[in-house]
């Protein structure tokens, strides 16, 4: 005859938590599951639009302007570059280094068709601003509606 076992939901939740922790550990290795990948740096990108332009703003602190490339293929804008460590300090002993260096690439699909020959970019104080004029076809036409 089968025995009845009392249901203990908190024990089952604890077991589920342990199993999920094991999955995270196998996927990410020994590092904590919500920490960024080691050595990878991904700059933030904001995309907005005005009546006439699509605007892209990227935060690229510590990067030299000559190390940034911007390309447009079809309707995908790509910003690539490299953040370099330029100096070595021989007198300091580091116990932990959290600054990251290396190459990055960010691509974003633009919401409208743009005039590729009129694109302008400005880089100052670690902020890259790209202005992409909308094509005439992409500019919205406003129609006034009379309400009776």
N, C-alpha and C positions, 0 to 999 in steps of 0.2 A: 504494500500500500504506500502511496506517495505521501511525503510529509509536506506540510505547509510551512513556508519560510516567511517570516515577517518582512514586509517591505520597509526598507530604510533608505528614503530618497537622498538623504545627505551623504550617505556612504557611496551611493551610485554616482552622485555629482562629484565626489572626491576622486573616484576611480576615473570618471570621464576627464576631469582636469588633469590627472596624471598621464592619461593617454594622449591628450592634446599637447602637453608639455613635451612628451617624447617625440611627437610628430614635429613640433617646432625645432627641437634639438637636432633631429636628423636632417631637417631642411636647412637650417642656418648654421649648423655646427655648434661650437661651444659658446658663441656670442649670444647675447640676449636677443629674443625674437623680434623686438621692436627697434633695435638699433640699426642705423644705416649701414650699408655694405662698407666694408673697410676699404679705404683708399679711393672711394668713388665720391666725386663731388658733382652735384647737379644744381646749377643756378636756377633761381625762380624766374618765371616768365609770365608777364601780364599782357593780355591782348584786349584791346578796347577799340571802339570805333566812334568816329564823329560822322557828320553828314557827308564829308568829302574824303576822309582818310581812315585807314586801319592803322592803329598805333600798337607797337610792340615795345615793351619795356623789360629789360633784363638786368638783374643785379649781378655784376661781375667784379666784385671787389678784389683788389690785388692783382689784376690782370692788365698787362700792357696792351694798348690798342693794336699793336702790330701782331699780337697773338690771337686776334679774333677774326673769324671769317664768317661772312653772311652770304647765303645763297638762296635763290628762289627757283624751284623747279615745279612747273605747273602751278598749283595753288598751295604748295608746301614751302614754308619759310624755315630754313635751317640755320642755326647759330652754332658754330663750333669754335673751339679755342683750347688753349692750354694755360693752366695755372702753374707757374714755375716757382721753385724755391731758389732764390737768387743768391742768398748769402749763407755762409757757414760760420758758426760761432764756435771757435775752438775752446774758449774759456768756460763755456757753460756745459754742465752735465744735465741732460734732460732725463726726467723720471717718467714723464708722460707727454706725448706730443699729440694734440688733437687737430692741428691744422692739416688740411688735406691739399695735395697737389696732384696734378695730372690733367689729362685731356677730358673734354666734355663735349657733348653734342645734344642740342635740343631742337626738336622739329615741331612745328605746329601748322595745322591746316588752316588757311585763312578763310574767314567767313564769306569773302567776296572776291571777285576778280579785281586785280589791281594793275596799274600801269607800271610795268617792270622797269621801264627806262626812266621813271621819275622818282624812284625810291631814294630816300635820304636817311642817313644814319649819323647819330651824334653820340660820342662817348666822352663822358666827363664824370670825374669823381666816382668811378666804379659803376656808373649807371649807363647802360646802352639804350638809346631811344631810336627806334626805327619808325619812320613815317612812310606809309605805303598808300599813295593816292588811289582811290577807287576808280575803276574804269567808268565811263559814262553809262554803260549798261548796268553797272552795279549800283549806281546812285539811285536812291529811291525817289520816286516822283510823288509829290504831295498833291492830293486832290482835296479841295474843300468840299465838304458835304453840307448842304443846307438842310436844316432840320425844321420841319413844319410843325 
